[in-house]
Amino acid sequence: MIPIFIISNRAFTGKNFFALGLALTLKEKGYNIGYMRPLGRIPIKKGSEIVDEEAFFITEMLELNDPLNIISPFVFTYEAQYRLLNGEDLGVKDKVKEAFLKQREKDFVIVVGANNIFEGYSLGIDSISLIEEIKGNVLAIQHWDSDLAIDDILGIKVLIKDRFIGAVINKVPPEQIHHVKEKVVPFLEGKGVKVLGVFKKEKILESVTVRRLMEAINGGLVCGEEKLEEFVENLSIGAMDPETALSYFLRIPNKAVITGIHRTDIQIVAMETSTKCLILTGGMHVNETVIGIAKAKGIPIIVTALDTFTAVDRMEKLMGKAVIREKNKAIKAKEIINSDFNIEEFLRIVRNE
């Protein structure tokens, strides 16, 4: 078994997307693949077990038959937090080590770290401790927001020492790809960091479904249930005159338009452009003409009692930080790994060739 730890020192860098894409690629090459998320943060109940939601989805995508308590040996719930703070030994480290041992027949086990390398320290399962215990190989994945991302990668390399095998730079805006490849990569490699991939920012991976937006604002569905799994890539606020709105909406594809429930003029204009859903704030009674047009065009209408500012704030917290829970995103993750990750160099390094 060769454990591959995917870690970062920040949240939402794309660890799950990368882990899934890498696992699917290795599986396609004929390797026996295992997967684990030692510290889960999104608990869901499956039968009598509590598991991490993202880990469960990835398990299904990989078609793994391993028991869920091996894939997701520990999920940090409110109950677990209460017991921990009351001085109880939860035995988490032993559970995680046992889960590793049960995957020893795998060729590779892909391990997704927590939000940062220290998370889980109070439980004995922070990334640094586990890497030392399991003797894992470490790939750092860092999203590109500025040159400060370099510091995260170099810092992880120093802390991990000999177990560090390389880095991936993710979510690079298209206009900065040249800078990262021509300047940043040579700089990092000059510091002893093998950069195995540079991935540009992909809208589909940062998009969220209409359903998830509706859940975020506690919305009610007026029509369009069959389109709830459509992906929303942009949010647009309709607070201008219709003529200006049309020009504005035409420039923004695959969007959710948020506007007041009484702005029927904006709602009708929005539906003439690339709109995935209407989100109407401040009331519950939608104009019948608007409903008729929406039904004809297959555009969901969601109503919420929240004001526009609060609704937008909740939805913006999802955009760009969406987790991989949809098959289309999983397929895209694999495509990116196939095209922009140096899989042969990765295999050479981890097999010590």
Summary of the structure (lengths in Angstrom):
residues: 353
radius of gyration: 22.5
end to end distance: 16.1
largest distance: 68.0
contacts: 1180
relative contact order: 0.14
helix: 45%
strand: 22%
